[in-house]
Amino acid sequence: METYFSSADFQKVRKALFIGAHCDDTELRAGPVVRRLLRNGVECTEWTMIDGPWCAGVPGQDGRRNSLEMLALRESENRKAASIIGIKNLRFFHLRASHLYGEEIDINHFVKIMPDFSSREELAKSIDQAVYTGQPMGIFAFGLPYFKEKFIHLLEDEAPDVIFTHSLNDLHIDHYAVCTMVLRTLQVSEKLRGTPVLMWRAGGNGGCDRYLPTHFIEVSEEDVELSDKAMQSYSSQFKPSVLQHGYVRGKCVTYGKICGKEYAVAFTQQYHPTVNLHGSPEDYILDEYRQNTKPEVISL
């Protein structure tokens, strides 16, 4: 089983990697922790794995945008948000979302293209309507040898002391895909094995089980304020009423109350040991399901 990530380990971190499925995920789920680490002189890198042209705000006066233009807009918003928090190192993988999309988007009725499997002809017709970007869907990507090798190589080169990403418990298929990419890489890579993975709470689709944090990381008022300010960059993705609500602050206040701090962010450390079929199944099952009954509180 991987070593439990303690408060002392947190203080030793010099390189942290934040891997989000979509443009807003890192800032929304872990922005205040990025700020805390940056203030401590930690090198923080953000990877955004999956493109998605959907929108909830009003990206243009004409009410419609070309899908590729929308993807470019979302990336520019991500870069702006990251710069507000202070992240300088970003990488975009441009994998496809869990559905196809067409040439144009109606901001009120975003049309997903779901392949029609009723016949070979209908399947070809439905897929032919989709925008081609040259990248696979995120949920399939790690199964493709050329992408798998690339991702493992890049993660090994990054060599982070800790990885923050989505929960394996997340019902959003893109979020789940990213988490499994990370965990499977740590399984097969000797260089990365044992790297702690801290998973933030499931997103809008919720989780398949209740969320039980193993870690609460205390953050400051400034960390929370800058994260909410960064979220203001995502005007194409969130309606003004949502951005003005202070979503990051609300979560940090709630988790702070739970762990006895003013502000905190919650994570669950994932234990995902390499299964040795020649070993004792009782051992690896117990390792995988052993719980830390008292969550770690990493104070300022």
C-alpha positions as CSV (number, residue, x, y, z in Angstrom):
1,M,0.0,0.0,0.0
2,E,1.2,3.5,-0.7
3,T,2.6,5.5,2.2
4,Y,0.0,7.6,4.0
5,F,0.4,11.3,3.1
6,S,1.0,13.1,6.3
7,S,1.3,16.8,7.3
8,A,5.0,16.4,7.4
9,D,5.0,15.0,3.8
10,F,2.9,18.0,2.7
11,Q,5.6,20.4,4.0
12,K,8.3,18.5,2.0
13,V,6.4,18.8,-1.4
14,R,8.4,20.7,-4.0
15,K,6.5,19.7,-7.1
16,A,2.7,19.4,-7.2
17,L,0.7,18.3,-10.3
18,F,-3.0,19.2,-10.6
19,I,-4.8,17.1,-13.3
20,G,-8.3,18.2,-14.2
21,A,-10.6,16.8,-16.9
22,H,-11.9,20.2,-18.0
23,C,-10.8,23.8,-18.1
24,D,-12.3,24.8,-14.8
25,D,-11.8,21.7,-12.7
26,T,-8.5,22.6,-11.0
27,E,-9.4,26.2,-10.0
28,L,-12.9,25.1,-8.9
29,R,-11.9,22.0,-6.9
30,A,-8.4,22.8,-5.7
31,G,-7.6,26.5,-6.4
32,P,-7.0,27.5,-2.8
33,V,-4.5,24.6,-2.3
34,V,-2.6,25.7,-5.4
35,R,-2.3,29.2,-3.9
36,R,-1.1,27.8,-0.5
37,L,1.6,25.7,-2.2
38,L,2.7,28.5,-4.5
39,R,3.1,30.8,-1.4
40,N,5.4,28.1,0.1
41,G,7.6,28.1,-3.0
42,V,6.2,24.9,-4.5
43,E,6.3,24.4,-8.3
44,C,2.7,23.8,-9.4
45,T,1.7,22.5,-12.8
46,E,-1.8,22.2,-14.2
47,W,-2.9,19.6,-16.8
48,T,-6.2,20.0,-18.6
49,M,-7.1,16.7,-20.3
50,I,-10.4,16.9,-22.1
51,D,-12.0,19.5,-24.4
52,G,-15.7,20.4,-24.1
53,P,-17.4,23.1,-26.2
54,W,-20.5,23.3,-24.0
55,C,-21.3,26.7,-22.4
56,A,-23.7,28.1,-19.9
57,G,-23.0,31.8,-20.1
58,V,-23.3,34.2,-23.1
59,P,-20.0,33.9,-25.1
60,G,-21.1,36.1,-28.0
61,Q,-23.8,38.6,-29.0
62,D,-24.8,36.5,-31.9
63,G,-25.8,33.6,-29.6
64,R,-23.9,31.0,-31.6
65,R,-20.3,30.0,-32.0
66,N,-18.4,27.5,-34.0
67,S,-17.3,24.5,-31.9
68,L,-13.6,25.0,-32.5
69,E,-13.9,28.7,-31.6
70,M,-15.6,27.6,-28.4
71,L,-12.8,25.2,-27.5
72,A,-10.3,28.0,-28.1
73,L,-12.3,30.4,-25.9
74,R,-12.4,27.8,-23.1
75,E,-8.7,27.3,-23.2
76,S,-8.1,31.1,-23.1
77,E,-10.4,31.3,-20.0
78,N,-8.3,28.5,-18.4
79,R,-5.1,30.3,-19.0
80,K,-6.5,33.5,-17.5
81,A,-7.8,31.7,-14.5
82,A,-4.5,29.9,-13.9
83,S,-2.6,33.2,-14.2
84,I,-4.8,34.8,-11.5
85,I,-4.0,32.0,-9.1
86,G,-0.3,32.0,-10.2
87,I,0.1,28.8,-12.2
88,K,2.6,29.3,-15.0
89,N,3.0,25.7,-16.2
90,L,0.0,24.5,-18.1
91,R,-0.5,21.6,-20.6
92,F,-3.6,20.9,-22.7
93,F,-4.1,17.4,-24.0
94,H,-7.2,18.1,-26.0
95,L,-8.9,14.7,-25.6
96,R,-12.5,14.5,-26.7
97,A,-15.3,14.5,-24.2
98,S,-17.6,11.5,-23.7
99,H,-19.8,12.6,-26.6
100,L,-19.4,14.0,-30.1
101,Y,-20.4,17.6,-31.0
102,G,-21.3,19.4,-34.2
103,E,-20.0,22.4,-36.0
104,E,-22.2,25.0,-34.2
105,I,-23.5,25.5,-30.7
106,D,-26.8,27.1,-29.7
107,I,-26.0,28.4,-26.2
108,N,-29.6,27.6,-25.1
109,H,-29.7,24.1,-26.6
110,F,-26.3,22.5,-26.9
111,V,-26.8,19.5,-29.1
112,K,-24.7,16.4,-28.4
113,I,-24.2,14.0,-31.2
114,M,-24.9,10.5,-29.9
115,P,-23.8,7.9,-32.5
116,D,-26.8,6.0,-34.0
117,F,-26.1,2.3,-33.9
118,S,-29.3,1.2,-35.6
119,S,-27.4,0.5,-38.8
120,R,-24.0,0.9,-40.4
121,E,-25.3,3.6,-42.6
122,E,-26.9,5.6,-39.7
123,L,-23.8,5.2,-37.7
124,A,-21.6,6.6,-40.4
125,K,-24.1,9.5,-41.0
126,S,-24.2,10.5,-37.3
127,I,-20.4,10.4,-36.8
128,D,-19.9,12.3,-40.1
129,Q,-21.7,15.3,-38.5
130,A,-19.1,15.6,-35.7
131,V,-16.2,18.0,-35.5
132,Y,-12.9,16.2,-36.0
133,T,-10.1,17.2,-33.7
134,G,-7.7,14.2,-34.2
135,Q,-7.9,13.2,-30.5
136,P,-9.7,10.2,-29.0
137,M,-12.4,10.4,-26.3
138,G,-10.9,10.6,-22.8
139,I,-12.6,7.4,-21.6
140,F,-10.8,5.4,-24.4
141,A,-7.5,7.2,-24.5
142,F,-5.5,5.1,-22.1
143,G,-6.4,2.0,-24.0
144,L,-4.6,3.2,-27.1
145,P,-0.9,2.3,-27.0
146,Y,0.4,5.5,-28.5
147,F,-1.5,7.7,-26.0
148,K,-0.7,5.4,-23.1
149,E,3.0,5.5,-23.8
150,K,2.9,9.3,-24.2
151,F,1.0,9.9,-21.0
152,I,3.2,7.6,-18.9
153,H,6.3,9.3,-20.4
154,L,5.1,12.8,-19.6
155,L,4.0,11.9,-16.1
156,E,7.4,10.3,-15.4
157,D,9.2,13.4,-16.7
158,E,7.0,15.6,-14.5
159,A,7.9,13.4,-11.5
160,P,5.6,15.2,-9.0
161,D,5.8,14.7,-5.2
162,V,2.0,14.6,-5.1
163,I,-0.9,14.5,-7.6
164,F,-4.3,16.2,-7.1
165,T,-7.1,15.0,-9.4
166,H,-10.6,13.7,-9.7
167,S,-12.2,11.0,-7.6
168,L,-12.5,7.4,-8.7
169,N,-16.0,7.7,-7.2
170,D,-17.0,10.4,-9.7
171,L,-20.0,9.6,-11.9
172,H,-19.0,12.1,-14.5
173,I,-17.4,9.9,-17.2
174,D,-14.7,12.4,-18.1
175,H,-13.7,12.9,-14.5
176,Y,-13.6,9.1,-14.0
177,A,-11.5,8.6,-17.1
178,V,-8.9,11.1,-15.9
179,C,-8.6,9.5,-12.5
180,T,-8.2,6.0,-13.9
181,M,-5.5,7.3,-16.3
182,V,-3.5,8.6,-13.3
183,L,-4.0,5.5,-11.2
184,R,-3.2,3.0,-14.0
185,T,0.0,4.9,-14.8
186,L,1.1,4.7,-11.2
187,Q,0.4,1.0,-11.3
188,V,2.6,0.3,-14.3
189,S,5.4,2.9,-13.8
190,E,8.2,1.9,-11.4
191,K,9.4,5.5,-11.3
192,L,6.0,6.8,-10.1
193,R,4.8,3.9,-7.9
194,G,4.0,5.2,-4.4
195,T,3.3,8.8,-5.5
196,P,0.4,10.0,-3.3
197,V,-2.8,10.8,-5.1
198,L,-5.3,13.2,-3.4
199,M,-8.7,13.2,-5.0
200,W,-11.1,16.1,-4.7
201,R,-14.9,15.6,-4.3
202,A,-17.0,14.4,-7.3
203,G,-18.4,17.1,-9.5
204,G,-21.9,18.0,-10.7
205,N,-22.9,14.4,-11.6
206,G,-22.1,13.4,-8.0
207,G,-20.5,10.2,-6.8
208,C,-21.5,6.6,-6.7
209,D,-21.0,6.5,-2.9
210,R,-20.7,9.1,-0.1
211,Y,-17.5,11.2,0.0
212,L,-15.3,10.4,3.0
213,P,-12.2,12.8,3.1
214,T,-9.0,11.5,4.5
215,H,-7.3,14.9,4.4
216,F,-8.4,18.5,5.1
217,I,-5.9,21.1,3.9
218,E,-6.3,24.5,5.7
219,V,-6.1,27.5,3.4
220,S,-6.2,31.3,4.0
221,E,-8.7,34.0,3.2
222,E,-6.5,35.3,0.4
223,D,-6.3,31.8,-1.1
224,V,-10.0,31.5,-1.2
225,E,-10.5,35.1,-2.6
226,L,-8.1,34.5,-5.5
227,S,-9.7,31.2,-6.4
228,D,-13.1,32.8,-6.6
229,K,-11.6,35.6,-8.6
230,A,-10.1,33.1,-11.0
231,M,-13.5,31.5,-11.4
232,Q,-14.8,34.8,-12.7
233,S,-12.7,34.0,-15.9
234,Y,-15.1,31.2,-16.9
235,S,-17.9,33.4,-18.1
236,S,-18.7,31.1,-21.0
237,Q,-19.2,28.1,-18.7
238,F,-21.1,29.6,-15.7
239,K,-24.0,32.0,-15.5
240,P,-23.2,35.3,-13.6
241,S,-25.4,34.2,-10.8
242,V,-23.2,31.2,-10.2
243,L,-20.0,33.1,-10.4
244,Q,-21.2,35.7,-8.0
245,H,-22.3,33.1,-5.5
246,G,-18.7,32.4,-4.4
247,Y,-18.8,28.6,-4.9
248,V,-15.2,28.1,-3.9
249,R,-15.7,30.0,-0.7
250,G,-18.8,28.1,0.2
251,K,-17.0,24.8,0.0
252,C,-14.0,26.0,1.9
253,V,-16.2,27.4,4.8
254,T,-18.1,24.1,5.0
255,Y,-15.0,21.9,5.2
256,G,-13.4,24.4,7.5
257,K,-16.3,23.9,10.0
258,I,-15.9,20.2,9.8
259,C,-12.2,20.2,10.6
260,G,-12.2,23.2,13.0
261,K,-10.6,25.7,10.7
262,E,-11.9,28.9,9.1
263,Y,-11.3,27.6,5.5
264,A,-10.2,24.2,4.3
265,V,-10.3,22.0,1.2
266,A,-11.1,18.3,1.4
267,F,-9.4,15.3,-0.4
268,T,-9.4,11.6,-0.2
269,Q,-6.1,9.7,-0.7
270,Q,-6.5,6.9,-3.1
271,Y,-4.8,3.6,-2.3
272,H,-4.5,1.6,-5.5
273,P,-1.9,-1.1,-4.9
274,T,-0.5,-3.1,-7.8
275,V,-2.3,-6.5,-7.6
276,N,0.1,-9.4,-7.3
277,L,-1.9,-12.4,-8.4
278,H,0.8,-14.7,-7.0
279,G,0.5,-13.1,-3.5
280,S,-2.1,-13.3,-0.9
281,P,-5.5,-11.9,-2.0
282,E,-6.4,-11.2,1.7
283,D,-3.4,-8.9,1.9
284,Y,-4.1,-6.7,-1.0
285,I,-7.8,-6.6,-0.3
286,L,-7.2,-5.5,3.3
287,D,-4.7,-2.9,2.1
288,E,-7.1,-1.5,-0.5
289,Y,-10.0,-1.2,2.0
290,R,-8.1,-0.2,5.1
291,Q,-9.5,3.2,6.2
292,N,-7.8,6.0,8.1
293,T,-10.4,6.6,10.8
294,K,-9.1,10.0,11.7
295,P,-8.6,12.4,8.8
296,E,-5.4,14.3,8.5
297,V,-5.7,18.0,9.1
298,I,-2.9,19.9,7.4
299,S,-2.8,23.3,9.2
300,L,-1.3,26.5,7.9
